[in-house]
Amino acid sequence: MIIRIVRMHFTDAGVEEFLEIFNKNKQAIRNFPGCTHLQLLKDAEEHNTYTTLSYWDNPQSLENYRKSELFG
């Protein structure tokens, strides 16, 4: 299993745009072959900082996602 953690910092305007994109695509990411878990975490102290946590069956599954149109 591969655990992918991505920490992101946004401007105020960027948070709204990111959340819109994430919410639009989260089900597709969760259903992507090899993805077994996807979670969005908001930093308790830095209101413009978010982290995504995803679990992948193997490195190839994650690489396939990275090369997909969905990721782009």
MARKE-693375 format. One record per residue (C-alpha): residue in three letters; chain; x, y, z. Coordinates in nm, 3 decimals, m for minus. Layout:
<atoms>
<atom type="ALA" mol="A" X="X" Y="Y" Z="Z"/>
...
</atoms>
This chain:
<atoms>
<atom type="MET" mol="A" X="0.000" Y="0.000" Z="0.000"/>
<atom type="ILE" mol="A" X="0.110" Y="0.357" Z="m0.076"/>
<atom type="ILE" mol="A" X="m0.001" Y="0.650" Z="0.141"/>
<atom type="ARG" mol="A" X="0.009" Y="0.984" Z="m0.038"/>
<atom type="ILE" mol="A" X="0.002" Y="1.304" Z="0.170"/>
<atom type="VAL" mol="A" X="m0.019" Y="1.640" Z="m0.004"/>
<atom type="ARG" mol="A" X="m0.014" Y="1.961" Z="0.202"/>
<atom type="MET" mol="A" X="m0.133" Y="2.273" Z="0.020"/>
<atom type="HIS" mol="A" X="m0.134" Y="2.642" Z="0.110"/>
<atom type="PHE" mol="A" X="m0.379" Y="2.878" Z="m0.063"/>
<atom type="THR" mol="A" X="m0.472" Y="3.242" Z="m0.081"/>
<atom type="ASP" mol="A" X="m0.822" Y="3.328" Z="0.040"/>
<atom type="ALA" mol="A" X="m0.952" Y="3.323" Z="m0.318"/>
<atom type="GLY" mol="A" X="m0.762" Y="3.002" Z="m0.389"/>
<atom type="VAL" mol="A" X="m0.932" Y="2.811" Z="m0.106"/>
<atom type="GLU" mol="A" X="m1.274" Y="2.859" Z="m0.261"/>
<atom type="GLU" mol="A" X="m1.151" Y="2.747" Z="m0.603"/>
<atom type="PHE" mol="A" X="m0.969" Y="2.445" Z="m0.462"/>
<atom type="LEU" mol="A" X="m1.270" Y="2.329" Z="m0.258"/>
<atom type="GLU" mol="A" X="m1.494" Y="2.359" Z="m0.563"/>
<atom type="ILE" mol="A" X="m1.254" Y="2.149" Z="m0.773"/>
<atom type="PHE" mol="A" X="m1.200" Y="1.894" Z="m0.494"/>
<atom type="ASN" mol="A" X="m1.571" Y="1.850" Z="m0.424"/>
<atom type="LYS" mol="A" X="m1.644" Y="1.813" Z="m0.795"/>
<atom type="ASN" mol="A" X="m1.381" Y="1.540" Z="m0.837"/>
<atom type="LYS" mol="A" X="m1.360" Y="1.357" Z="m0.504"/>
<atom type="GLN" mol="A" X="m1.593" Y="1.071" Z="m0.601"/>
<atom type="ALA" mol="A" X="m1.408" Y="1.013" Z="m0.927"/>
<atom type="ILE" mol="A" X="m1.076" Y="1.003" Z="m0.739"/>
<atom type="ARG" mol="A" X="m1.217" Y="0.764" Z="m0.478"/>
<atom type="ASN" mol="A" X="m1.342" Y="0.540" Z="m0.760"/>
<atom type="PHE" mol="A" X="m1.015" Y="0.553" Z="m0.953"/>
<atom type="PRO" mol="A" X="m0.868" Y="0.201" Z="m0.988"/>
<atom type="GLY" mol="A" X="m0.631" Y="0.139" Z="m0.700"/>
<atom type="CYS" mol="A" X="m0.751" Y="0.420" Z="m0.471"/>
<atom type="THR" mol="A" X="m0.884" Y="0.278" Z="m0.145"/>
<atom type="HIS" mol="A" X="m0.920" Y="0.598" Z="0.060"/>
<atom type="LEU" mol="A" X="m0.934" Y="0.974" Z="0.004"/>
<atom type="GLN" mol="A" X="m0.970" Y="1.232" Z="0.279"/>
<atom type="LEU" mol="A" X="m0.944" Y="1.611" Z="0.291"/>
<atom type="LEU" mol="A" X="m0.808" Y="1.763" Z="0.612"/>
<atom type="LYS" mol="A" X="m0.815" Y="2.131" Z="0.709"/>
<atom type="ASP" mol="A" X="m0.537" Y="2.270" Z="0.928"/>
<atom type="ALA" mol="A" X="m0.671" Y="2.376" Z="1.269"/>
<atom type="GLU" mol="A" X="m0.450" Y="2.685" Z="1.290"/>
<atom type="GLU" mol="A" X="m0.379" Y="2.789" Z="0.931"/>
<atom type="HIS" mol="A" X="m0.721" Y="2.843" Z="0.773"/>
<atom type="ASN" mol="A" X="m0.580" Y="2.844" Z="0.417"/>
<atom type="THR" mol="A" X="m0.393" Y="2.515" Z="0.454"/>
<atom type="TYR" mol="A" X="m0.538" Y="2.180" Z="0.351"/>
<atom type="THR" mol="A" X="m0.399" Y="1.829" Z="0.327"/>
<atom type="THR" mol="A" X="m0.518" Y="1.541" Z="0.116"/>
<atom type="LEU" mol="A" X="m0.457" Y="1.189" Z="0.238"/>
<atom type="SER" mol="A" X="m0.502" Y="0.905" Z="m0.008"/>
<atom type="TYR" mol="A" X="m0.427" Y="0.533" Z="0.003"/>
<atom type="TRP" mol="A" X="m0.329" Y="0.343" Z="m0.310"/>
<atom type="ASP" mol="A" X="m0.299" Y="m0.031" Z="m0.368"/>
<atom type="ASN" mol="A" X="0.049" Y="0.000" Z="m0.516"/>
<atom type="PRO" mol="A" X="0.290" Y="0.248" Z="m0.679"/>
<atom type="GLN" mol="A" X="0.158" Y="0.172" Z="m1.028"/>
<atom type="SER" mol="A" X="m0.199" Y="0.264" Z="m0.929"/>
<atom type="LEU" mol="A" X="m0.079" Y="0.600" Z="m0.801"/>
<atom type="GLU" mol="A" X="0.131" Y="0.655" Z="m1.112"/>
<atom type="ASN" mol="A" X="m0.168" Y="0.573" Z="m1.334"/>
<atom type="TYR" mol="A" X="m0.369" Y="0.835" Z="m1.146"/>
<atom type="ARG" mol="A" X="m0.092" Y="1.093" Z="m1.183"/>
<atom type="LYS" mol="A" X="m0.087" Y="1.035" Z="m1.558"/>
<atom type="SER" mol="A" X="m0.466" Y="1.044" Z="m1.591"/>
<atom type="GLU" mol="A" X="m0.687" Y="1.316" Z="m1.731"/>
<atom type="LEU" mol="A" X="m0.856" Y="1.334" Z="m1.390"/>
<atom type="PHE" mol="A" X="m0.529" Y="1.438" Z="m1.223"/>
<atom type="GLY" mol="A" X="m0.458" Y="1.697" Z="m1.493"/>
</atoms>
